[in-house]
Amino acid sequence: MMERVLMNVNQLVNRVSAAAADRRLRGILLAGLALLLQSCGGNYQAPLDDQSAVLERTAPQIYSTTGPSSVGGVADSAPVSSSGSPAGTSTADAVAPARAIAAGVRVQPADGVNVNVANDSGGIRRTSIARQPLGGSAPAQPQEPASASAPLGTPSAGVAPANASPAPSPAPLTGQSHIVARGDTLYSIAWQYSLDYRALALANNLQAPYTIYPDQRLSLNIGSVSSNALQGVPAIPAAPAGTAAVASGQRPAAAEASRRTGNVPSRVVEDIAWQWPVEGRVLRTFSGSAATTSRGIDIGARLGDPVYAAADGDVVYSGRGIQGQGDLIIIRHSARHLSAYSHNSSMLVSEGARIRAGDKIAEVGTDGRGSELLHFEVRVDGAPVDPARYLPSR
């Protein structure tokens, strides 16, 4: 193109020279031509079409987390030709490394903004953006980049989906330990978790007189206690946490004075004579799948009706320290047998009292739903059993 311009100018000069031999005019034209060449000669570039065969561009720097460099480091890249391939390689040869780099790209955002991008198929997707609140002083917490092997749509570690429900809080240690509360006894704790009170004492290396204290942690893991060891445990007194052993053998006068009279049906099972604790019909039968604190039967009665001891024994718990049971009384009939009476409106006996079958121990109350009833349970070696196996037929 430059040669074409020079040729046209020379032709013009020759024509002017031939038409007018004025040397002064010719000098002016030559001076103008020199100025024109000086102004465009330093900045002249050929069209891109003419440069494509020889032009090489330098590839941009890529921030990568998949290579040997640390996070935020710069991945090595070779010059790339206008076709997208590194110089000296074909397009097909460049596809694999290009995808390998793109799969671990971390975009370097502005301050206060974190953006993670990656997938396993060579594309780029945004998984999360954490933006610092306006006026906040704490820097935004960085998010971990998504794994290159994670499938599309899978959130990266530490990033919850928009419709995800909150993680549940951790389960309490009810399966491994119990923190003793004031008023607890070994019997009430064992009854709450369906454990043998003797095994509970042995598992925690308790010695006579088996005193426990508020805020003491008791292990509930009794798996290492053998049945032979249970045979050697003496009678454990009813001792509320933090108190000395309660003297037993005293029969409450109120319980004796209000005892059941007449011909009362009874049934002897496992050397114990059992009778019904209250007059009424069964509203709910025993179910082994019920909650651990309500494995028994519900007997319908009227508010204030007398509750009688189902068999001879010692009162080992009298209180309302177990949630959902209201005023609760537990009686030990032998080393292996316990009975429990829940939802009383009043209680006439306390820990350590010696009672006989048919003694009045409480009065009927209401459960959490307002129903007038007595909830009655029988435990053998700590395990709930069907009271119908022990109570006489009607």
BATITOR-625446 format. One record per residue (C-alpha): chain; residue in three letters; residue number from 1; z, y, x. Coordinates in nm, 2 decimals, decimal comma. Layout:
<recs>
 chain resn resi      w      v      u
     A  ALA  NUM      Z      Y      X
...
</recs>
This chain:
<recs>
 chain resn resi      w      v      u
     A  MET    1   0,00   0,00   0,00
     A  MET    2   0,08   0,23   0,29
     A  GLU    3  -0,26   0,17   0,44
     A  ARG    4  -0,42   0,26   0,10
     A  VAL    5  -0,24   0,59   0,09
     A  LEU    6  -0,35   0,68   0,45
     A  MET    7  -0,71   0,60   0,37
     A  ASN    8  -0,71   0,82   0,06
     A  VAL    9  -0,56   1,11   0,25
     A  ASN   10  -0,81   1,08   0,54
     A  GLN   11  -1,10   1,08   0,29
     A  LEU   12  -0,96   1,39   0,13
     A  VAL   13  -0,92   1,56   0,46
     A  ASN   14  -1,27   1,47   0,57
     A  ARG   15  -1,41   1,61   0,24
     A  VAL   16  -1,22   1,93   0,28
     A  SER   17  -1,33   1,96   0,64
     A  ALA   18  -1,69   1,91   0,55
     A  ALA   19  -1,68   2,16   0,26
     A  ALA   20  -1,48   2,42   0,44
     A  ALA   21  -1,46   2,44   0,82
     A  ASP   22  -1,14   2,65   0,79
     A  ARG   23  -0,92   2,49   1,06
     A  ARG   24  -0,62   2,67   0,92
     A  LEU   25  -0,64   2,49   0,58
     A  ARG   26  -0,68   2,16   0,76
     A  GLY   27  -0,36   2,22   0,97
     A  ILE   28  -0,17   2,29   0,65
     A  LEU   29  -0,28   1,96   0,50
     A  LEU   30  -0,18   1,77   0,81
     A  ALA   31   0,16   1,93   0,81
     A  GLY   32   0,22   1,83   0,44
     A  LEU   33   0,11   1,47   0,52
     A  ALA   34   0,36   1,45   0,80
     A  LEU   35   0,64   1,57   0,57
     A  LEU   36   0,54   1,31   0,31
     A  LEU   37   0,55   1,03   0,55
     A  GLN   38   0,89   1,14   0,70
     A  SER   39   1,05   1,15   0,35
     A  CYS   40   0,95   0,81   0,23
     A  GLY   41   0,92   0,61   0,55
     A  GLY   42   1,30   0,54   0,61
     A  ASN   43   1,38   0,42   0,25
     A  TYR   44   1,06   0,23   0,17
     A  GLN   45   1,11  -0,13   0,04
     A  ALA   46   0,85  -0,38  -0,08
     A  PRO   47   0,88  -0,51  -0,44
     A  LEU   48   1,12  -0,81  -0,50
     A  ASP   49   0,83  -1,04  -0,56
     A  ASP   50   0,71  -0,98  -0,21
     A  GLN   51   1,06  -1,04  -0,06
     A  SER   52   1,15  -1,36  -0,25
     A  ALA   53   1,01  -1,59   0,01
     A  VAL   54   1,22  -1,46   0,29
     A  LEU   55   1,53  -1,30   0,12
     A  GLU   56   1,87  -1,49   0,16
     A  ARG   57   2,18  -1,38  -0,03
     A  THR   58   2,54  -1,45   0,08
     A  ALA   59   2,74  -1,66  -0,18
     A  PRO   60   3,04  -1,48  -0,33
     A  GLN   61   3,39  -1,60  -0,22
     A  ILE   62   3,55  -1,85  -0,45
     A  TYR   63   3,92  -1,89  -0,50
     A  SER   64   4,00  -2,25  -0,53
     A  THR   65   4,31  -2,47  -0,58
     A  THR   66   4,14  -2,81  -0,52
     A  GLY   67   4,04  -2,77  -0,16
     A  PRO   68   4,26  -2,80   0,15
     A  SER   69   4,34  -2,43   0,14
     A  SER   70   4,65  -2,31  -0,04
     A  VAL   71   4,65  -2,14  -0,38
     A  GLY   72   4,47  -1,82  -0,36
     A  GLY   73   4,29  -1,92  -0,05
     A  VAL   74   3,91  -1,87   0,00
     A  ALA   75   3,69  -2,17  -0,02
     A  ASP   76   3,41  -2,20   0,24
     A  SER   77   3,06  -2,14   0,11
     A  ALA   78   2,72  -2,14   0,27
     A  PRO   79   2,45  -1,88   0,21
     A  VAL   80   2,26  -1,95  -0,11
     A  SER   81   1,89  -1,89  -0,16
     A  SER   82   1,75  -1,72  -0,47
     A  SER   83   1,71  -2,06  -0,63
     A  GLY   84   2,08  -2,12  -0,63
     A  SER   85   2,09  -2,39  -0,36
     A  PRO   86   2,25  -2,34  -0,01
     A  ALA   87   2,00  -2,25   0,25
     A  GLY   88   1,83  -2,56   0,39
     A  THR   89   1,92  -2,78   0,09
     A  SER   90   1,75  -2,88  -0,23
     A  THR   91   1,88  -2,78  -0,58
     A  ALA   92   1,98  -3,14  -0,66
     A  ASP   93   2,19  -3,16  -0,34
     A  ALA   94   2,38  -2,85  -0,43
     A  VAL   95   2,48  -2,94  -0,78
     A  ALA   96   2,77  -3,18  -0,69
     A  PRO   97   2,96  -2,96  -0,45
     A  ALA   98   2,91  -2,66  -0,68
     A  ARG   99   3,08  -2,85  -0,97
     A  ALA  100   3,35  -2,98  -0,74
     A  ILE  101   3,44  -2,62  -0,65
     A  ALA  102   3,41  -2,49  -1,01
     A  ALA  103   3,64  -2,76  -1,14
     A  GLY  104   3,94  -2,62  -0,95
     A  VAL  105   3,87  -2,25  -0,98
     A  ARG  106   4,16  -2,01  -1,03
     A  VAL  107   4,06  -1,67  -1,15
     A  GLN  108   4,26  -1,40  -0,97
     A  PRO  109   4,37  -1,16  -1,25
     A  ALA  110   4,52  -0,82  -1,25
     A  ASP  111   4,90  -0,77  -1,21
     A  GLY  112   5,10  -0,91  -1,50
     A  VAL  113   4,82  -1,14  -1,63
     A  ASN  114   4,78  -1,51  -1,55
     A  VAL  115   4,46  -1,70  -1,64
     A  ASN  116   4,42  -2,07  -1,57
     A  VAL  117   4,07  -2,22  -1,59
     A  ALA  118   3,94  -2,57  -1,52
     A  ASN  119   3,80  -2,89  -1,66
     A  ASP  120   3,66  -3,21  -1,54
     A  SER  121   3,30  -3,16  -1,64
     A  GLY  122   3,22  -2,87  -1,42
     A  GLY  123   3,26  -2,60  -1,69
     A  ILE  124   3,52  -2,33  -1,70
     A  ARG  125   3,76  -2,28  -2,00
     A  ARG  126   4,06  -2,06  -2,05
     A  THR  127   4,38  -2,25  -2,13
     A  SER  128   4,64  -1,98  -2,14
     A  ILE  129   4,70  -1,61  -2,08
     A  ALA  130   5,05  -1,48  -2,02
     A  ARG  131   5,08  -1,11  -2,03
     A  GLN  132   5,38  -0,91  -1,93
     A  PRO  133   5,52  -0,70  -2,22
     A  LEU  134   5,46  -0,33  -2,20
     A  GLY  135   5,75  -0,16  -2,03
     A  GLY  136   5,90  -0,49  -1,91
     A  SER  137   6,05  -0,51  -1,57
     A  ALA  138   6,03  -0,88  -1,51
     A  PRO  139   5,70  -1,01  -1,37
     A  ALA  140   5,50  -1,26  -1,57
     A  GLN  141   5,57  -1,62  -1,50
     A  PRO  142   5,27  -1,79  -1,34
     A  GLN  143   5,13  -2,09  -1,52
     A  GLU  144   5,03  -2,41  -1,34
     A  PRO  145   4,66  -2,47  -1,33
     A  ALA  146   4,53  -2,74  -1,56
     A  SER  147   4,46  -3,07  -1,40
     A  ALA  148   4,09  -3,14  -1,32
     A  SER  149   4,13  -3,48  -1,47
     A  ALA  150   4,27  -3,36  -1,80
     A  PRO  151   4,03  -3,40  -2,10
     A  LEU  152   3,90  -3,10  -2,29
     A  GLY  153   4,16  -2,97  -2,54
     A  THR  154   4,45  -3,11  -2,35
     A  PRO  155   4,70  -2,83  -2,27
     A  SER  156   4,81  -2,79  -1,91
     A  ALA  157   5,16  -2,87  -1,79
     A  GLY  158   5,41  -2,62  -1,92
     A  VAL  159   5,17  -2,48  -2,18
     A  ALA  160   5,26  -2,56  -2,54
     A  PRO  161   4,98  -2,57  -2,80
     A  ALA  162   4,99  -2,29  -3,06
     A  ASN  163   5,08  -2,53  -3,34
     A  ALA  164   5,33  -2,73  -3,14
     A  SER  165   5,68  -2,77  -3,28
     A  PRO  166   5,98  -2,67  -3,06
     A  ALA  167   6,10  -2,94  -2,84
     A  PRO  168   6,38  -3,10  -2,97
     A  SER  169   6,71  -3,03  -2,81
     A  PRO  170   6,87  -3,31  -2,60
     A  ALA  171   7,07  -3,59  -2,79
     A  PRO  172   7,45  -3,57  -2,77
     A  LEU  173   7,64  -3,82  -2,56
     A  THR  174   7,78  -4,00  -2,87
     A  GLY  175   7,63  -4,33  -2,74
     A  GLN  176   7,81  -4,31  -2,40
     A  SER  177   8,13  -4,10  -2,43
     A  HIS  178   8,37  -3,93  -2,67
     A  ILE  179   8,57  -3,62  -2,61
     A  VAL  180   8,92  -3,67  -2,76
     A  ALA  181   9,02  -3,42  -3,02
     A  ARG  182   9,38  -3,34  -3,13
     A  GLY  183   9,49  -3,60  -3,39
     A  ASP  184   9,25  -3,87  -3,27
     A  THR  185   9,39  -4,22  -3,21
     A  LEU  186   9,22  -4,51  -3,03
     A  TYR  187   9,18  -4,67  -3,37
     A  SER  188   9,00  -4,37  -3,53
     A  ILE  189   8,77  -4,33  -3,23
     A  ALA  190   8,68  -4,70  -3,23
     A  TRP  191   8,63  -4,70  -3,61
     A  GLN  192   8,40  -4,40  -3,58
     A  TYR  193   8,17  -4,58  -3,34
     A  SER  194   8,21  -4,93  -3,48
     A  LEU  195   8,39  -5,06  -3,17
     A  ASP  196   8,68  -5,29  -3,11
     A  TYR  197   8,98  -5,06  -3,03
     A  ARG  198   9,11  -5,32  -2,77
     A  ALA  199   8,77  -5,31  -2,58
     A  LEU  200   8,78  -4,93  -2,59
     A  ALA  201   9,12  -4,94  -2,42
     A  LEU  202   9,01  -5,19  -2,16
     A  ALA  203   8,68  -5,01  -2,08
     A  ASN  204   8,88  -4,69  -2,00
     A  ASN  205   9,15  -4,87  -1,80
     A  LEU  206   9,42  -4,75  -2,03
     A  GLN  207   9,77  -4,90  -1,98
     A  ALA  208  10,07  -4,93  -2,21
     A  PRO  209  10,16  -4,72  -2,41
     A  TYR  210   9,78  -4,64  -2,43
     A  THR  211   9,84  -4,26  -2,46
     A  ILE  212   9,52  -4,05  -2,49
     A  TYR  213   9,50  -3,67  -2,46
     A  PRO  214   9,30  -3,39  -2,61
     A  ASP  215   8,98  -3,31  -2,42
     A  GLN  216   8,99  -3,65  -2,24
     A  ARG  217   8,65  -3,81  -2,20
     A  LEU  218   8,65  -4,18  -2,31
     A  SER  219   8,36  -4,41  -2,22
     A  LEU  220   8,21  -4,59  -2,52
     A  ASN  221   8,03  -4,85  -2,29
     A  ILE  222   8,23  -5,17  -2,37
     A  GLY  223   7,96  -5,42  -2,26
     A  SER  224   8,16  -5,53  -1,95
     A  VAL  225   8,47  -5,63  -2,15
     A  SER  226   8,49  -6,00  -2,21
     A  SER  227   8,62  -6,17  -2,52
     A  ASN  228   8,88  -6,35  -2,31
     A  ALA  229   9,02  -6,01  -2,19
     A  LEU  230   9,07  -5,90  -2,55
     A  GLN  231   9,31  -6,19  -2,62
     A  GLY  232   9,55  -6,05  -2,36
     A  VAL  233   9,58  -5,70  -2,51
     A  PRO  234   9,92  -5,65  -2,68
     A  ALA  235   9,96  -5,46  -3,00
     A  ILE  236   9,85  -5,10  -2,94
     A  PRO  237  10,07  -4,85  -3,12
     A  ALA  238   9,93  -4,57  -3,33
     A  ALA  239   9,96  -4,27  -3,11
     A  PRO  240   9,77  -3,95  -3,20
     A  ALA  241   9,63  -3,78  -2,89
     A  GLY  242   9,89  -3,60  -2,68
     A  THR  243  10,19  -3,76  -2,85
     A  ALA  244  10,42  -4,04  -2,77
     A  ALA  245  10,39  -4,38  -2,95
     A  VAL  246  10,49  -4,36  -3,31
     A  ALA  247  10,78  -4,58  -3,41
     A  SER  248  10,65  -4,85  -3,65
     A  GLY  249  10,82  -5,08  -3,90
     A  GLN  250  10,93  -4,81  -4,14
     A  ARG  251  10,81  -4,86  -4,49
     A  PRO  252  10,76  -4,52  -4,68
     A  ALA  253  10,99  -4,50  -4,98
     A  ALA  254  10,72  -4,32  -5,19
     A  ALA  255  10,47  -4,60  -5,12
     A  GLU  256  10,73  -4,87  -5,21
     A  ALA  257  10,85  -4,69  -5,52
     A  SER  258  10,49  -4,66  -5,66
     A  ARG  259  10,36  -5,00  -5,56
     A  ARG  260  10,15  -5,21  -5,79
     A  THR  261  10,34  -5,45  -6,01
     A  GLY  262  10,25  -5,74  -6,23
     A  ASN  263  10,02  -6,03  -6,18
     A  VAL  264   9,77  -5,90  -5,91
     A  PRO  265   9,48  -6,12  -5,82
     A  SER  266   9,45  -6,19  -5,44
     A  ARG  267   9,24  -6,39  -5,21
     A  VAL  268   9,34  -6,54  -4,87
     A  VAL  269   9,07  -6,50  -4,61
     A  GLU  270   9,13  -6,56  -4,24
     A  ASP  271   9,51  -6,59  -4,30
     A  ILE  272   9,53  -6,26  -4,48
     A  ALA  273   9,59  -6,21  -4,85
     A  TRP  274   9,35  -5,94  -4,99
     A  GLN  275   9,35  -5,75  -5,32
     A  TRP  276   9,15  -5,47  -5,47
     A  PRO  277   9,26  -5,13  -5,34
     A  VAL  278   9,18  -4,94  -5,67
     A  GLU  279   9,09  -5,02  -6,03
     A  GLY  280   8,73  -4,95  -6,10
     A  ARG  281   8,37  -5,08  -6,08
     A  VAL  282   8,16  -5,09  -5,77
     A  LEU  283   7,92  -4,80  -5,76
     A  ARG  284   7,75  -4,89  -5,43
     A  THR  285   7,75  -5,23  -5,25
     A  PHE  286   7,77  -5,29  -4,88
     A  SER  287   7,46  -5,22  -4,66
     A  GLY  288   7,45  -5,30  -4,29
     A  SER  289   7,18  -5,03  -4,25
     A  ALA  290   7,39  -4,75  -4,37
     A  ALA  291   7,54  -4,48  -4,14
     A  THR  292   7,80  -4,61  -3,90
     A  THR  293   8,08  -4,41  -4,07
     A  SER  294   8,00  -4,53  -4,43
     A  ARG  295   7,95  -4,91  -4,41
     A  GLY  296   8,15  -5,02  -4,70
     A  ILE  297   8,16  -5,00  -5,08
     A  ASP  298   8,21  -4,72  -5,32
     A  ILE  299   8,45  -4,79  -5,61
     A  GLY  300   8,45  -4,55  -5,90
     A  ALA  301   8,78  -4,42  -6,03
     A  ARG  302   8,94  -4,11  -6,18
     A  LEU  303   9,07  -3,82  -5,97
     A  GLY  304   9,43  -3,88  -5,89
     A  ASP  305   9,43  -4,26  -5,96
     A  PRO  306   9,65  -4,46  -5,72
     A  VAL  307   9,50  -4,62  -5,40
     A  TYR  308   9,68  -4,93  -5,29
     A  ALA  309   9,69  -5,11  -4,96
     A  ALA  310   9,45  -5,41  -4,97
     A  ALA  311   9,68  -5,62  -4,75
     A  ASP  312  10,00  -5,61  -4,54
     A  GLY  313   9,97  -5,41  -4,22
     A  ASP  314  10,05  -5,10  -4,02
     A  VAL  315   9,90  -4,75  -4,07
     A  VAL  316   9,71  -4,67  -3,75
     A  TYR  317   9,54  -4,35  -3,86
     A  SER  318   9,61  -4,09  -4,14
     A  GLY  319   9,41  -3,77  -4,12
     A  ARG  320   9,08  -3,59  -4,17
     A  GLY  321   8,94  -3,58  -3,82
     A  ILE  322   8,62  -3,78  -3,89
     A  GLN  323   8,34  -3,57  -4,04
     A  GLY  324   8,22  -3,68  -4,38
     A  GLN  325   8,52  -3,91  -4,46
     A  GLY  326   8,77  -3,65  -4,60
     A  ASP  327   9,13  -3,77  -4,59
     A  LEU  328   9,11  -4,11  -4,43
     A  ILE  329   9,37  -4,39  -4,39
     A  ILE  330   9,31  -4,69  -4,15
     A  ILE  331   9,54  -5,00  -4,17
     A  ARG  332   9,56  -5,27  -3,91
     A  HIS  333   9,62  -5,61  -4,07
     A  SER  334   9,59  -5,82  -3,75
     A  ALA  335   9,46  -5,77  -3,40
     A  ARG  336   9,10  -5,82  -3,53
     A  HIS  337   9,11  -5,69  -3,89
     A  LEU  338   9,12  -5,33  -4,01
     A  SER  339   9,06  -5,17  -4,35
     A  ALA  340   8,98  -4,80  -4,42
     A  TYR  341   9,02  -4,58  -4,73
     A  SER  342   8,82  -4,26  -4,75
     A  HIS  343   8,80  -3,94  -4,97
     A  ASN  344   9,16  -3,93  -5,08
     A  SER  345   9,30  -3,63  -5,26
     A  SER  346   9,65  -3,69  -5,12
     A  MET  347   9,80  -3,94  -4,87
     A  LEU  348  10,15  -4,08  -4,89
     A  VAL  349  10,17  -4,26  -4,55
     A  SER  350  10,13  -4,16  -4,18
     A  GLU  351  10,07  -4,33  -3,85
     A  GLY  352  10,32  -4,61  -3,77
     A  ALA  353  10,42  -4,68  -4,12
     A  ARG  354  10,46  -5,05  -4,21
     A  ILE  355  10,32  -5,12  -4,56
     A  ARG  356  10,27  -5,43  -4,79
     A  ALA  357   9,98  -5,52  -5,00
     A  GLY  358  10,00  -5,33  -5,33
     A  ASP  359  10,20  -5,03  -5,18
     A  LYS  360  10,06  -4,70  -5,30
     A  ILE  361   9,92  -4,52  -4,99
     A  ALA  362   9,70  -4,24  -5,14
     A  GLU  363   9,53  -4,10  -5,45
     A  VAL  364   9,16  -4,10  -5,54
     A  GLY  365   8,97  -3,79  -5,45
     A  THR  366   8,60  -3,69  -5,44
     A  ASP  367   8,32  -3,74  -5,19
     A  GLY  368   8,09  -3,48  -5,04
     A  ARG  369   7,88  -3,48  -5,36
     A  GLY  370   8,18  -3,43  -5,59
     A  SER  371   8,18  -3,79  -5,72
     A  GLU  372   8,53  -3,93  -5,80
     A  LEU  373   8,56  -4,25  -5,60
     A  LEU  374   8,72  -4,44  -5,32
     A  HIS  375   8,51  -4,55  -5,02
     A  PHE  376   8,65  -4,88  -4,89
     A  GLU  377   8,56  -5,06  -4,56
     A  VAL  378   8,67  -5,37  -4,37
     A  ARG  379   8,62  -5,41  -4,00
     A  VAL  380   8,64  -5,73  -3,79
     A  ASP  381   8,65  -5,69  -3,41
     A  GLY  382   8,53  -5,34  -3,47
     A  ALA  383   8,22  -5,44  -3,67
     A  PRO  384   8,17  -5,35  -4,04
     A  VAL  385   8,16  -5,65  -4,27
     A  ASP  386   8,10  -5,68  -4,65
     A  PRO  387   8,44  -5,63  -4,83
     A  ALA  388   8,31  -5,86  -5,10
     A  ARG  389   8,38  -6,15  -4,86
     A  TYR  390   8,75  -6,07  -4,86
     A  LEU  391   8,83  -5,92  -5,21
     A  PRO  392   8,90  -6,16  -5,50
     A  SER  393   8,65  -6,21  -5,77
     A  ARG  394   8,69  -6,02  -6,09
</recs>
